Amino acid sequence: MTTQFLTDQEGKRVAVVLPVDDFDELMEDVSDLAAVAERRDEERFTLDQVKQRLIADGLLSH
C-alpha cells in the first residue's frame, strides 16, 4: 500500500491514509523529538567525559 491523499471537491488535500508501518515510524520520530525537547536543558557531556566516567565505573576498559 502506498500513501494516499483524500481530497475535497476542489482537489484540496484534506486527509491522508498511511500504511501502518509508515505511521509507526512517524510516531517513533515524534516520540524521539519529544524526548529531545524534554532534555533540552540538561547538562551535556563530551564523548571523552562519558568514556572516562564509564571507565571509572568499570563499565568500559581502557
N, CA, C and O of each residue as an XYZ file, in Angstrom:
248
protein
N       0.842     -1.185      0.000
C       0.000      0.000      0.000
C       0.876      1.233      0.000
O       1.927      1.259      0.641
N       0.453      2.234     -0.704
C       1.189      3.493     -0.733
C       0.393      4.557      0.008
O      -0.784      4.368      0.314
N       1.038      5.662      0.287
C       0.362      6.779      0.926
C      -0.682      7.330     -0.034
O      -0.423      7.514     -1.223
N      -1.863      7.587      0.506
C      -2.954      8.125     -0.314
C      -3.465      9.415      0.306
O      -3.510      9.554      1.528
N      -3.848     10.350     -0.542
C      -4.416     11.603     -0.081
C      -5.885     11.657     -0.451
O      -6.275     11.314     -1.567
N      -6.688     12.092      0.496
C      -8.101     12.308      0.235
C      -8.285     13.795     -0.039
O      -7.723     14.638      0.660
N      -9.054     14.099     -1.031
C      -9.237     15.490     -1.429
C     -10.706     15.884     -1.362
O     -11.602     15.041     -1.406
N     -10.922     17.183     -1.254
C     -12.292     17.673     -1.290
C     -12.705     17.872     -2.750
O     -11.972     17.498     -3.665
N     -13.853     18.450     -2.953
C     -14.385     18.609     -4.303
C     -13.534     19.539     -5.160
O     -13.615     19.505     -6.388
N     -12.719     20.370     -4.511
C     -11.861     21.306     -5.249
C     -10.460     20.747     -5.474
O      -9.607     21.418     -6.054
N     -10.224     19.529     -5.019
C      -8.917     18.904     -5.180
C      -7.926     19.233     -4.072
O      -6.759     18.849     -4.151
N      -8.382     19.943     -3.035
C      -7.521     20.287     -1.909
C      -7.384     19.071     -0.995
O      -8.376     18.428     -0.651
N      -6.157     18.767     -0.609
C      -5.924     17.636      0.294
C      -6.539     17.910      1.652
O      -6.313     18.968      2.241
N      -7.316     16.962      2.149
C      -7.977     17.123      3.442
C      -7.641     16.014      4.422
O      -7.906     16.146      5.617
N      -7.060     14.920      3.935
C      -6.711     13.803      4.816
C      -5.675     12.942      4.112
O      -5.453     13.056      2.907
N      -5.048     12.077      4.902
C      -4.039     11.174      4.353
C      -4.251      9.777      4.915
O      -4.643      9.611      6.070
N      -3.989      8.785      4.092
C      -4.044      7.385      4.521
C      -2.626      6.841      4.382
O      -2.053      6.835      3.293
N      -2.072      6.385      5.503
C      -0.699      5.877      5.529
C      -0.689      4.384      5.792
O      -1.547      3.867      6.507
N       0.290      3.684      5.209
C       0.498      2.296      5.622
C       0.865      2.272      7.118
O       1.504      3.200      7.615
N       0.471      1.240      7.813
C       0.705      1.157      9.258
C       2.188      1.274      9.592
O       2.540      1.935     10.569
N       3.061      0.655      8.815
C       4.500      0.740      9.090
C       4.991      2.183      9.005
O       5.803      2.606      9.828
N       4.515      2.933      8.033
C       4.894      4.350      7.903
C       4.388      5.148      9.100
O       5.103      5.994      9.639
N       3.157      4.876      9.509
C       2.587      5.554     10.669
C       3.410      5.260     11.919
O       3.716      6.166     12.693
N       3.770      3.986     12.115
C       4.570      3.611     13.284
C       5.912      4.341     13.290
O       6.362      4.796     14.342
N       6.549      4.454     12.135
C       7.817      5.179     12.047
C       7.640      6.651     12.407
O       8.474      7.228     13.106
N       6.561      7.255     11.932
C       6.293      8.650     12.259
C       6.072      8.840     13.754
O       6.558      9.809     14.339
N       5.345      7.924     14.368
C       5.085      8.020     15.802
C       6.377      7.860     16.602
O       6.557      8.515     17.628
N       7.264      7.001     16.140
C       8.561      6.846     16.810
C       9.369      8.134     16.701
O      10.010      8.549     17.666
N       9.343      8.766     15.533
C      10.040     10.039     15.347
C       9.469     11.116     16.270
O      10.222     11.886     16.866
N       8.156     11.171     16.388
C       7.516     12.149     17.276
C       7.946     11.906     18.717
O       8.237     12.850     19.451
N       7.984     10.654     19.116
C       8.411     10.309     20.471
C       9.863     10.726     20.710
O      10.194     11.269     21.764
N      10.725     10.467     19.724
C      12.131     10.864     19.844
C      12.265     12.378     19.982
O      13.041     12.862     20.806
N      11.514     13.122     19.180
C      11.573     14.582     19.244
C      11.071     15.101     20.592
O      11.611     16.071     21.124
N      10.051     14.465     21.139
C       9.546     14.860     22.452
C      10.612     14.633     23.521
O      10.788     15.468     24.408
N      11.316     13.521     23.441
C      12.379     13.227     24.413
C      13.495     14.261     24.313
O      14.019     14.714     25.331
N      13.853     14.627     23.108
C      14.894     15.653     22.908
C      14.441     16.976     23.516
O      15.216     17.643     24.201
N      13.196     17.355     23.269
C      12.681     18.617     23.798
C      12.670     18.612     25.325
O      12.996     19.622     25.949
N      12.300     17.493     25.927
C      12.250     17.392     27.382
C      13.638     17.500     28.004
O      13.780     17.974     29.131
N      14.655     17.063     27.278
C      16.008     17.025     27.838
C      16.872     18.194     27.374
O      18.077     18.218     27.622
N      16.262     19.146     26.712
C      16.989     20.266     26.114
C      17.879     21.003     27.107
O      18.979     21.423     26.749
N      17.431     21.166     28.334
C      18.174     21.963     29.313
C      19.089     21.140     30.210
O      19.708     21.682     31.125
N      19.181     19.838     29.958
C      20.057     19.000     30.785
C      21.522     19.276     30.461
O      21.871     19.722     29.368
N      22.363     18.994     31.451
C      23.799     19.165     31.271
C      24.298     18.233     30.158
O      23.825     17.105     30.020
N      25.245     18.718     29.382
C      25.803     17.926     28.290
C      27.222     17.503     28.623
O      27.944     18.189     29.346
N      27.606     16.349     28.074
C      28.937     15.805     28.308
C      29.594     15.492     26.980
O      28.930     15.093     26.024
N      30.910     15.676     26.929
C      31.651     15.310     25.725
C      31.808     13.789     25.694
O      31.611     13.118     26.706
N      32.158     13.262     24.541
C      32.398     11.824     24.422
C      33.513     11.396     25.362
O      33.415     10.346     25.998
N      34.568     12.190     25.459
C      35.678     11.850     26.356
C      35.216     11.797     27.817
O      35.661     10.933     28.572
N      34.336     12.706     28.219
C      33.825     12.692     29.586
C      33.010     11.421     29.847
O      33.118     10.819     30.915
N      32.208     11.025     28.880
C      31.400      9.824     29.030
C      32.300      8.600     29.129
O      32.080      7.731     29.971
N      33.318      8.531     28.265
C      34.250      7.396     28.302
C      34.955      7.308     29.649
O      35.071      6.225     30.222
N      35.426      8.443     30.156
C      36.127      8.449     31.434
C      35.202      7.998     32.572
O      35.626      7.282     33.480
N      33.966      8.414     32.514
C      33.009      8.006     33.546
C      32.740      6.504     33.473
O      32.677      5.833     34.504
N      32.584      5.978     32.265
C      32.366      4.546     32.095
C      33.564      3.732     32.551
O      33.398      2.665     33.143
N      34.765      4.220     32.284
C      35.988      3.554     32.748
C      36.025      3.570     34.271
O      36.310      2.549     34.898
N      35.738      4.728     34.870
C      35.759      4.859     36.328
C      34.731      3.938     36.980
O      34.961      3.428     38.076
N      33.607      3.725     36.314
C      32.564      2.851     36.856
C      32.801      1.379     36.518
O      32.003      0.519     36.889
N      33.897      1.090     35.814
C      34.216     -0.290     35.471
C      33.364     -0.874     34.344
O      33.298     -2.092     34.179
N      32.719     -0.013     33.580
C      31.852     -0.466     32.513
C      32.533     -0.434     31.146
O      31.974     -0.899     30.153
N      33.732      0.115     31.107
C      34.481      0.196     29.848
C      35.957      0.022     30.177
O      36.469      0.603     31.134
N      36.624     -0.782     29.373
C      38.065     -0.966     29.606
C      38.825      0.104     28.853
O      38.314      0.726     27.922
N      40.057      0.300     29.282
C      40.918      1.321     28.655
C      41.090      0.981     27.248
O      41.776      1.698     26.519
